[in-house]
Amino acid sequence: MIICREQAICIFYCKEFTEENVAICSKKIEDIGDVDICYLVDPTDPVLVLDIKVNTLPFKFHRYISN
């Protein structure tokens, strides 16, 4: 199953996938800073991970592609 970054963000925050929710939830992630939404094995189970950790372990953490 292919899930884009915007869908993953809504899944993470348990929100319906709408443009408004994408904007609101994306802002929350931006406000945290130095994190990105990724997945380990299952793209339908997104997690927030420190950017440095994603860069250090690129085979463990997978970034989503933006829509």
N, CA, C and O atoms as a Maestro MAE file, in Angstrom:
{
 s_m_m2io_version
 :::
 2.0.0
}

f_m_ct {
 s_m_title
 :::
 protein
 m_atom[268] {
  # First column is atom index #
  i_m_mmod_type
  r_m_x_coord
  r_m_y_coord
  r_m_z_coord
  i_m_residue_number
  s_m_chain_name
  s_m_pdb_residue_name
  s_m_pdb_atom_name
  i_m_atomic_number
  :::
  1 25 0.850 -1.175 0.000 1 A "MET " " N  " 7
  2 3 0.000 0.000 0.000 1 A "MET " " CA " 6
  3 2 0.900 1.243 0.000 1 A "MET " " C  " 6
  4 15 1.826 1.341 0.805 1 A "MET " " O  " 8
  5 25 0.633 2.163 -0.877 2 A "ILE " " N  " 7
  6 3 1.405 3.391 -0.962 2 A "ILE " " CA " 6
  7 2 0.654 4.500 -0.235 2 A "ILE " " C  " 6
  8 15 -0.506 4.791 -0.527 2 A "ILE " " O  " 8
  9 25 1.348 5.102 0.711 3 A "ILE " " N  " 7
  10 3 0.774 6.197 1.490 3 A "ILE " " CA " 6
  11 2 1.703 7.389 1.344 3 A "ILE " " C  " 6
  12 15 2.915 7.261 1.520 3 A "ILE " " O  " 8
  13 25 1.143 8.540 1.026 4 A "CYS " " N  " 7
  14 3 1.970 9.740 0.898 4 A "CYS " " CA " 6
  15 2 2.189 10.361 2.290 4 A "CYS " " C  " 6
  16 15 1.528 10.008 3.266 4 A "CYS " " O  " 8
  17 25 3.122 11.280 2.333 5 A "ARG " " N  " 7
  18 3 3.479 11.938 3.589 5 A "ARG " " CA " 6
  19 2 2.260 12.625 4.215 5 A "ARG " " C  " 6
  20 15 2.059 12.553 5.428 5 A "ARG " " O  " 8
  21 25 1.467 13.274 3.404 6 A "GLU " " N  " 7
  22 3 0.294 13.995 3.908 6 A "GLU " " CA " 6
  23 2 -0.723 13.040 4.540 6 A "GLU " " C  " 6
  24 15 -1.318 13.358 5.569 6 A "GLU " " O  " 8
  25 25 -0.920 11.879 3.928 7 A "GLN " " N  " 7
  26 3 -1.826 10.889 4.511 7 A "GLN " " CA " 6
  27 2 -1.258 10.366 5.827 7 A "GLN " " C  " 6
  28 15 -1.989 10.193 6.802 7 A "GLN " " O  " 8
  29 25 0.044 10.119 5.848 8 A "ALA " " N  " 7
  30 3 0.688 9.603 7.062 8 A "ALA " " CA " 6
  31 2 0.545 10.577 8.223 8 A "ALA " " C  " 6
  32 15 0.327 10.165 9.362 8 A "ALA " " O  " 8
  33 25 0.668 11.863 7.933 9 A "ILE " " N  " 7
  34 3 0.522 12.875 8.977 9 A "ILE " " CA " 6
  35 2 -0.883 12.827 9.576 9 A "ILE " " C  " 6
  36 15 -1.042 12.907 10.794 9 A "ILE " " O  " 8
  37 25 -1.889 12.697 8.735 10 A "CYS " " N  " 7
  38 3 -3.268 12.598 9.234 10 A "CYS " " CA " 6
  39 2 -3.477 11.303 10.015 10 A "CYS " " C  " 6
  40 15 -4.157 11.297 11.041 10 A "CYS " " O  " 8
  41 25 -2.898 10.218 9.537 11 A "ILE " " N  " 7
  42 3 -3.000 8.948 10.263 11 A "ILE " " CA " 6
  43 2 -2.371 9.099 11.645 11 A "ILE " " C  " 6
  44 15 -2.952 8.674 12.643 11 A "ILE " " O  " 8
  45 25 -1.188 9.703 11.704 12 A "PHE " " N  " 7
  46 3 -0.482 9.864 12.979 12 A "PHE " " CA " 6
  47 2 -1.336 10.623 13.992 12 A "PHE " " C  " 6
  48 15 -1.391 10.252 15.164 12 A "PHE " " O  " 8
  49 25 -1.999 11.681 13.542 13 A "TYR " " N  " 7
  50 3 -2.832 12.492 14.437 13 A "TYR " " CA " 6
  51 2 -4.289 12.029 14.493 13 A "TYR " " C  " 6
  52 15 -5.130 12.697 15.095 13 A "TYR " " O  " 8
  53 25 -4.588 10.897 13.871 14 A "CYS " " N  " 7
  54 3 -5.941 10.320 13.898 14 A "CYS " " CA " 6
  55 2 -6.989 11.307 13.380 14 A "CYS " " C  " 6
  56 15 -8.054 11.481 13.972 14 A "CYS " " O  " 8
  57 25 -6.656 11.941 12.267 15 A "LYS " " N  " 7
  58 3 -7.553 12.913 11.645 15 A "LYS " " CA " 6
  59 2 -7.952 12.429 10.257 15 A "LYS " " C  " 6
  60 15 -7.227 11.669 9.615 15 A "LYS " " O  " 8
  61 25 -9.109 12.880 9.811 16 A "GLU " " N  " 7
  62 3 -9.553 12.599 8.456 16 A "GLU " " CA " 6
  63 2 -8.587 13.272 7.475 16 A "GLU " " C  " 6
  64 15 -8.076 14.359 7.743 16 A "GLU " " O  " 8
  65 25 -8.346 12.617 6.346 17 A "PHE " " N  " 7
  66 3 -7.423 13.139 5.342 17 A "PHE " " CA " 6
  67 2 -8.113 14.226 4.525 17 A "PHE " " C  " 6
  68 15 -8.798 13.947 3.541 17 A "PHE " " O  " 8
  69 25 -7.913 15.482 4.961 18 A "THR " " N  " 7
  70 3 -8.430 16.646 4.233 18 A "THR " " CA " 6
  71 2 -7.296 17.670 4.132 18 A "THR " " C  " 6
  72 15 -6.328 17.605 4.890 18 A "THR " " O  " 8
  73 25 -7.416 18.608 3.199 19 A "GLU " " N  " 7
  74 3 -6.391 19.645 3.051 19 A "GLU " " CA " 6
  75 2 -6.218 20.449 4.336 19 A "GLU " " C  " 6
  76 15 -5.100 20.778 4.730 19 A "GLU " " O  " 8
  77 25 -7.333 20.759 4.979 20 A "GLU " " N  " 7
  78 3 -7.278 21.531 6.224 20 A "GLU " " CA " 6
  79 2 -6.534 20.769 7.315 20 A "GLU " " C  " 6
  80 15 -5.677 21.338 7.992 20 A "GLU " " O  " 8
  81 25 -6.854 19.488 7.493 21 A "ASN " " N  " 7
  82 3 -6.182 18.684 8.513 21 A "ASN " " CA " 6
  83 2 -4.702 18.491 8.197 21 A "ASN " " C  " 6
  84 15 -3.870 18.482 9.104 21 A "ASN " " O  " 8
  85 25 -4.371 18.337 6.921 22 A "VAL " " N  " 7
  86 3 -2.962 18.215 6.527 22 A "VAL " " CA " 6
  87 2 -2.212 19.478 6.950 22 A "VAL " " C  " 6
  88 15 -1.121 19.392 7.513 22 A "VAL " " O  " 8
  89 25 -2.786 20.638 6.685 23 A "ALA " " N  " 7
  90 3 -2.137 21.902 7.034 23 A "ALA " " CA " 6
  91 2 -1.965 22.043 8.550 23 A "ALA " " C  " 6
  92 15 -0.900 22.441 9.022 23 A "ALA " " O  " 8
  93 25 -3.000 21.721 9.296 24 A "ILE " " N  " 7
  94 3 -2.964 21.844 10.758 24 A "ILE " " CA " 6
  95 2 -1.938 20.883 11.351 24 A "ILE " " C  " 6
  96 15 -1.121 21.274 12.186 24 A "ILE " " O  " 8
  97 25 -1.982 19.640 10.922 25 A "CYS " " N  " 7
  98 3 -1.097 18.625 11.486 25 A "CYS " " CA " 6
  99 2 0.349 18.814 11.028 25 A "CYS " " C  " 6
  100 15 1.277 18.553 11.794 25 A "CYS " " O  " 8
  101 25 0.548 19.258 9.808 26 A "SER " " N  " 7
  102 3 1.902 19.542 9.319 26 A "SER " " CA " 6
  103 2 2.529 20.660 10.142 26 A "SER " " C  " 6
  104 15 3.717 20.615 10.460 26 A "SER " " O  " 8
  105 25 1.730 21.656 10.482 27 A "LYS " " N  " 7
  106 3 2.218 22.765 11.310 27 A "LYS " " CA " 6
  107 2 2.660 22.269 12.679 27 A "LYS " " C  " 6
  108 15 3.664 22.736 13.217 27 A "LYS " " O  " 8
  109 25 1.917 21.328 13.243 28 A "LYS " " N  " 7
  110 3 2.289 20.756 14.546 28 A "LYS " " CA " 6
  111 2 3.671 20.113 14.470 28 A "LYS " " C  " 6
  112 15 4.494 20.288 15.369 28 A "LYS " " O  " 8
  113 25 3.919 19.373 13.397 29 A "ILE " " N  " 7
  114 3 5.216 18.709 13.243 29 A "ILE " " CA " 6
  115 2 6.313 19.752 13.040 29 A "ILE " " C  " 6
  116 15 7.395 19.632 13.616 29 A "ILE " " O  " 8
  117 25 6.048 20.760 12.236 30 A "GLU " " N  " 7
  118 3 7.021 21.836 12.029 30 A "GLU " " CA " 6
  119 2 7.344 22.535 13.342 30 A "GLU " " C  " 6
  120 15 8.499 22.876 13.597 30 A "GLU " " O  " 8
  121 25 6.341 22.747 14.170 31 A "ASP " " N  " 7
  122 3 6.541 23.436 15.449 31 A "ASP " " CA " 6
  123 2 7.420 22.629 16.407 31 A "ASP " " C  " 6
  124 15 8.148 23.205 17.216 31 A "ASP " " O  " 8
  125 25 7.356 21.313 16.318 32 A "ILE " " N  " 7
  126 3 8.221 20.472 17.156 32 A "ILE " " CA " 6
  127 2 9.674 20.690 16.738 32 A "ILE " " C  " 6
  128 15 10.553 20.857 17.583 32 A "ILE " " O  " 8
  129 25 9.913 20.686 15.442 33 A "GLY " " N  " 7
  130 3 11.262 20.910 14.915 33 A "GLY " " CA " 6
  131 2 12.151 19.693 15.018 33 A "GLY " " C  " 6
  132 15 12.018 18.895 15.946 33 A "GLY " " O  " 8
  133 25 13.057 19.548 14.070 34 A "ASP " " N  " 7
  134 3 14.059 18.476 14.042 34 A "ASP " " CA " 6
  135 2 13.471 17.065 14.076 34 A "ASP " " C  " 6
  136 15 14.145 16.131 14.510 34 A "ASP " " O  " 8
  137 25 12.235 16.898 13.631 35 A "VAL " " N  " 7
  138 3 11.628 15.569 13.527 35 A "VAL " " CA " 6
  139 2 10.997 15.420 12.147 35 A "VAL " " C  " 6
  140 15 10.726 16.399 11.451 35 A "VAL " " O  " 8
  141 25 10.773 14.175 11.779 36 A "ASP " " N  " 7
  142 3 10.066 13.905 10.537 36 A "ASP " " CA " 6
  143 2 9.159 12.708 10.758 36 A "ASP " " C  " 6
  144 15 9.374 11.911 11.671 36 A "ASP " " O  " 8
  145 25 8.155 12.592 9.925 37 A "ILE " " N  " 7
  146 3 7.230 11.468 9.990 37 A "ILE " " CA " 6
  147 2 7.817 10.350 9.131 37 A "ILE " " C  " 6
  148 15 8.151 10.559 7.965 37 A "ILE " " O  " 8
  149 25 7.938 9.173 9.718 38 A "CYS " " N  " 7
  150 3 8.561 8.024 9.052 38 A "CYS " " CA " 6
  151 2 7.792 6.765 9.412 38 A "CYS " " C  " 6
  152 15 6.823 6.803 10.170 38 A "CYS " " O  " 8
  153 25 8.245 5.646 8.852 39 A "TYR " " N  " 7
  154 3 7.705 4.356 9.264 39 A "TYR " " CA " 6
  155 2 8.846 3.355 9.340 39 A "TYR " " C  " 6
  156 15 9.893 3.531 8.718 39 A "TYR " " O  " 8
  157 25 8.622 2.303 10.113 40 A "LEU " " N  " 7
  158 3 9.623 1.253 10.255 40 A "LEU " " CA " 6
  159 2 9.392 0.160 9.220 40 A "LEU " " C  " 6
  160 15 10.241 -0.059 8.356 40 A "LEU " " O  " 8
  161 25 8.267 -0.522 9.293 41 A "VAL " " N  " 7
  162 3 7.943 -1.610 8.375 41 A "VAL " " CA " 6
  163 2 6.626 -1.342 7.652 41 A "VAL " " C  " 6
  164 15 6.526 -1.506 6.436 41 A "VAL " " O  " 8
  165 25 5.639 -0.934 8.406 42 A "ASP " " N  " 7
  166 3 4.285 -0.750 7.896 42 A "ASP " " CA " 6
  167 2 4.004 0.734 7.639 42 A "ASP " " C  " 6
  168 15 3.950 1.512 8.592 42 A "ASP " " O  " 8
  169 25 3.824 1.142 6.392 43 A "PRO " " N  " 7
  170 3 3.561 2.554 6.100 43 A "PRO " " CA " 6
  171 2 2.271 3.097 6.726 43 A "PRO " " C  " 6
  172 15 2.094 4.311 6.825 43 A "PRO " " O  " 8
  173 25 1.382 2.210 7.144 44 A "THR " " N  " 7
  174 3 0.145 2.667 7.781 44 A "THR " " CA " 6
  175 2 0.329 2.913 9.276 44 A "THR " " C  " 6
  176 15 -0.632 3.225 9.980 44 A "THR " " O  " 8
  177 25 1.568 2.772 9.761 45 A "ASP " " N  " 7
  178 3 1.878 2.986 11.174 45 A "ASP " " CA " 6
  179 2 2.994 4.027 11.306 45 A "ASP " " C  " 6
  180 15 4.131 3.683 11.631 45 A "ASP " " O  " 8
  181 25 2.667 5.305 11.054 46 A "PRO " " N  " 7
  182 3 3.697 6.351 11.079 46 A "PRO " " CA " 6
  183 2 4.180 6.681 12.487 46 A "PRO " " C  " 6
  184 15 3.442 6.550 13.464 46 A "PRO " " O  " 8
  185 25 5.432 7.111 12.565 47 A "VAL " " N  " 7
  186 3 6.047 7.538 13.822 47 A "VAL " " CA " 6
  187 2 6.814 8.832 13.575 47 A "VAL " " C  " 6
  188 15 7.243 9.105 12.454 47 A "VAL " " O  " 8
  189 25 6.981 9.625 14.629 48 A "LEU " " N  " 7
  190 3 7.836 10.805 14.553 48 A "LEU " " CA " 6
  191 2 9.219 10.406 15.042 48 A "LEU " " C  " 6
  192 15 9.365 9.777 16.090 48 A "LEU " " O  " 8
  193 25 10.232 10.780 14.267 49 A "VAL " " N  " 7
  194 3 11.606 10.408 14.585 49 A "VAL " " CA " 6
  195 2 12.492 11.635 14.396 49 A "VAL " " C  " 6
  196 15 12.282 12.431 13.481 49 A "VAL " " O  " 8
  197 25 13.478 11.777 15.266 50 A "LEU " " N  " 7
  198 3 14.441 12.855 15.108 50 A "LEU " " CA " 6
  199 2 15.133 12.743 13.762 50 A "LEU " " C  " 6
  200 15 15.503 11.648 13.339 50 A "LEU " " O  " 8
  201 25 15.308 13.878 13.084 51 A "ASP " " N  " 7
  202 3 15.966 13.886 11.775 51 A "ASP " " CA " 6
  203 2 17.328 13.207 11.824 51 A "ASP " " C  " 6
  204 15 17.669 12.435 10.927 51 A "ASP " " O  " 8
  205 25 18.096 13.485 12.850 52 A "ILE " " N  " 7
  206 3 19.435 12.914 12.945 52 A "ILE " " CA " 6
  207 2 19.390 11.393 13.040 52 A "ILE " " C  " 6
  208 15 20.276 10.709 12.527 52 A "ILE " " O  " 8
  209 25 18.372 10.870 13.688 53 A "LYS " " N  " 7
  210 3 18.225 9.414 13.817 53 A "LYS " " CA " 6
  211 2 17.861 8.801 12.461 53 A "LYS " " C  " 6
  212 15 18.363 7.735 12.106 53 A "LYS " " O  " 8
  213 25 16.991 9.474 11.709 54 A "VAL " " N  " 7
  214 3 16.611 8.989 10.376 54 A "VAL " " CA " 6
  215 2 17.843 8.987 9.465 54 A "VAL " " C  " 6
  216 15 18.057 8.048 8.698 54 A "VAL " " O  " 8
  217 25 18.645 10.046 9.561 55 A "ASN " " N  " 7
  218 3 19.838 10.138 8.732 55 A "ASN " " CA " 6
  219 2 20.896 9.117 9.132 55 A "ASN " " C  " 6
  220 15 21.653 8.642 8.285 55 A "ASN " " O  " 8
  221 25 20.952 8.778 10.410 56 A "THR " " N  " 7
  222 3 21.922 7.809 10.908 56 A "THR " " CA " 6
  223 2 21.508 6.374 10.583 56 A "THR " " C  " 6
  224 15 22.360 5.520 10.336 56 A "THR " " O  " 8
  225 25 20.216 6.113 10.585 57 A "LEU " " N  " 7
  226 3 19.697 4.752 10.354 57 A "LEU " " CA " 6
  227 2 18.728 4.729 9.176 57 A "LEU " " C  " 6
  228 15 17.549 4.428 9.365 57 A "LEU " " O  " 8
  229 25 19.191 5.038 7.968 58 A "PRO " " N  " 7
  230 3 18.279 5.155 6.820 58 A "PRO " " CA " 6
  231 2 17.642 3.840 6.382 58 A "PRO " " C  " 6
  232 15 16.638 3.851 5.671 58 A "PRO " " O  " 8
  233 25 18.211 2.707 6.796 59 A "PHE " " N  " 7
  234 3 17.610 1.427 6.423 59 A "PHE " " CA " 6
  235 2 16.556 0.983 7.424 59 A "PHE " " C  " 6
  236 15 15.781 0.067 7.152 59 A "PHE " " O  " 8
  237 25 16.528 1.630 8.577 60 A "LYS " " N  " 7
  238 3 15.537 1.320 9.599 60 A "LYS " " CA " 6
  239 2 14.307 2.214 9.471 60 A "LYS " " C  " 6
  240 15 13.171 1.743 9.534 60 A "LYS " " O  " 8
  241 25 14.555 3.522 9.288 61 A "PHE " " N  " 7
  242 3 13.474 4.490 9.191 61 A "PHE " " CA " 6
  243 2 13.281 4.917 7.742 61 A "PHE " " C  " 6
  244 15 14.237 5.294 7.063 61 A "PHE " " O  " 8
  245 25 12.046 4.855 7.277 62 A "HIS " " N  " 7
  246 3 11.727 5.166 5.886 62 A "HIS " " CA " 6
  247 2 10.870 6.434 5.846 62 A "HIS " " C  " 6
  248 15 9.851 6.530 6.530 62 A "HIS " " O  " 8
  249 25 11.301 7.403 5.035 63 A "ARG " " N  " 7
  250 3 10.541 8.637 4.894 63 A "ARG " " CA " 6
  251 2 9.442 8.451 3.849 63 A "ARG " " C  " 6
  252 15 9.582 7.672 2.906 63 A "ARG " " O  " 8
  253 25 8.371 9.169 4.038 64 A "TYR " " N  " 7
  254 3 7.280 9.165 3.058 64 A "TYR " " CA " 6
  255 2 7.580 10.155 1.956 64 A "TYR " " C  " 6
  256 15 8.298 11.134 2.162 64 A "TYR " " O  " 8
  257 25 7.040 9.900 0.806 65 A "ILE " " N  " 7
  258 3 7.148 10.817 -0.316 65 A "ILE " " CA " 6
  259 2 5.942 11.744 -0.285 65 A "ILE " " C  " 6
  260 15 4.804 11.299 -0.128 65 A "ILE " " O  " 8
  261 25 6.204 13.033 -0.435 66 A "SER " " N  " 7
  262 3 5.128 14.014 -0.420 66 A "SER " " CA " 6
  263 2 4.278 13.883 -1.672 66 A "SER " " C  " 6
  264 15 4.771 13.511 -2.737 66 A "SER " " O  " 8
  265 25 3.006 14.191 -1.531 67 A "ASN " " N  " 7
  266 3 2.059 14.067 -2.621 67 A "ASN " " CA " 6
  267 2 2.272 15.090 -3.701 67 A "ASN " " C  " 6
  268 15 1.539 15.104 -4.690 67 A "ASN " " O  " 8
  :::
 }
 m_bond[267] {
  # First column is bond index #
  i_m_from
  i_m_to
  i_m_order
  :::
  1 1 2 1
  2 2 3 1
  3 3 4 2
  4 3 5 1
  5 5 6 1
  6 6 7 1
  7 7 8 2
  8 7 9 1
  9 9 10 1
  10 10 11 1
  11 11 12 2
  12 11 13 1
  13 13 14 1
  14 14 15 1
  15 15 16 2
  16 15 17 1
  17 17 18 1
  18 18 19 1
  19 19 20 2
  20 19 21 1
  21 21 22 1
  22 22 23 1
  23 23 24 2
  24 23 25 1
  25 25 26 1
  26 26 27 1
  27 27 28 2
  28 27 29 1
  29 29 30 1
  30 30 31 1
  31 31 32 2
  32 31 33 1
  33 33 34 1
  34 34 35 1
  35 35 36 2
  36 35 37 1
  37 37 38 1
  38 38 39 1
  39 39 40 2
  40 39 41 1
  41 41 42 1
  42 42 43 1
  43 43 44 2
  44 43 45 1
  45 45 46 1
  46 46 47 1
  47 47 48 2
  48 47 49 1
  49 49 50 1
  50 50 51 1
  51 51 52 2
  52 51 53 1
  53 53 54 1
  54 54 55 1
  55 55 56 2
  56 55 57 1
  57 57 58 1
  58 58 59 1
  59 59 60 2
  60 59 61 1
  61 61 62 1
  62 62 63 1
  63 63 64 2
  64 63 65 1
  65 65 66 1
  66 66 67 1
  67 67 68 2
  68 67 69 1
  69 69 70 1
  70 70 71 1
  71 71 72 2
  72 71 73 1
  73 73 74 1
  74 74 75 1
  75 75 76 2
  76 75 77 1
  77 77 78 1
  78 78 79 1
  79 79 80 2
  80 79 81 1
  81 81 82 1
  82 82 83 1
  83 83 84 2
  84 83 85 1
  85 85 86 1
  86 86 87 1
  87 87 88 2
  88 87 89 1
  89 89 90 1
  90 90 91 1
  91 91 92 2
  92 91 93 1
  93 93 94 1
  94 94 95 1
  95 95 96 2
  96 95 97 1
  97 97 98 1
  98 98 99 1
  99 99 100 2
  100 99 101 1
  101 101 102 1
  102 102 103 1
  103 103 104 2
  104 103 105 1
  105 105 106 1
  106 106 107 1
  107 107 108 2
  108 107 109 1
  109 109 110 1
  110 110 111 1
  111 111 112 2
  112 111 113 1
  113 113 114 1
  114 114 115 1
  115 115 116 2
  116 115 117 1
  117 117 118 1
  118 118 119 1
  119 119 120 2
  120 119 121 1
  121 121 122 1
  122 122 123 1
  123 123 124 2
  124 123 125 1
  125 125 126 1
  126 126 127 1
  127 127 128 2
  128 127 129 1
  129 129 130 1
  130 130 131 1
  131 131 132 2
  132 131 133 1
  133 133 134 1
  134 134 135 1
  135 135 136 2
  136 135 137 1
  137 137 138 1
  138 138 139 1
  139 139 140 2
  140 139 141 1
  141 141 142 1
  142 142 143 1
  143 143 144 2
  144 143 145 1
  145 145 146 1
  146 146 147 1
  147 147 148 2
  148 147 149 1
  149 149 150 1
  150 150 151 1
  151 151 152 2
  152 151 153 1
  153 153 154 1
  154 154 155 1
  155 155 156 2
  156 155 157 1
  157 157 158 1
  158 158 159 1
  159 159 160 2
  160 159 161 1
  161 161 162 1
  162 162 163 1
  163 163 164 2
  164 163 165 1
  165 165 166 1
  166 166 167 1
  167 167 168 2
  168 167 169 1
  169 169 170 1
  170 170 171 1
  171 171 172 2
  172 171 173 1
  173 173 174 1
  174 174 175 1
  175 175 176 2
  176 175 177 1
  177 177 178 1
  178 178 179 1
  179 179 180 2
  180 179 181 1
  181 181 182 1
  182 182 183 1
  183 183 184 2
  184 183 185 1
  185 185 186 1
  186 186 187 1
  187 187 188 2
  188 187 189 1
  189 189 190 1
  190 190 191 1
  191 191 192 2
  192 191 193 1
  193 193 194 1
  194 194 195 1
  195 195 196 2
  196 195 197 1
  197 197 198 1
  198 198 199 1
  199 199 200 2
  200 199 201 1
  201 201 202 1
  202 202 203 1
  203 203 204 2
  204 203 205 1
  205 205 206 1
  206 206 207 1
  207 207 208 2
  208 207 209 1
  209 209 210 1
  210 210 211 1
  211 211 212 2
  212 211 213 1
  213 213 214 1
  214 214 215 1
  215 215 216 2
  216 215 217 1
  217 217 218 1
  218 218 219 1
  219 219 220 2
  220 219 221 1
  221 221 222 1
  222 222 223 1
  223 223 224 2
  224 223 225 1
  225 225 226 1
  226 226 227 1
  227 227 228 2
  228 227 229 1
  229 229 230 1
  230 230 231 1
  231 231 232 2
  232 231 233 1
  233 233 234 1
  234 234 235 1
  235 235 236 2
  236 235 237 1
  237 237 238 1
  238 238 239 1
  239 239 240 2
  240 239 241 1
  241 241 242 1
  242 242 243 1
  243 243 244 2
  244 243 245 1
  245 245 246 1
  246 246 247 1
  247 247 248 2
  248 247 249 1
  249 249 250 1
  250 250 251 1
  251 251 252 2
  252 251 253 1
  253 253 254 1
  254 254 255 1
  255 255 256 2
  256 255 257 1
  257 257 258 1
  258 258 259 1
  259 259 260 2
  260 259 261 1
  261 261 262 1
  262 262 263 1
  263 263 264 2
  264 263 265 1
  265 265 266 1
  266 266 267 1
  267 267 268 2
  :::
 }
}
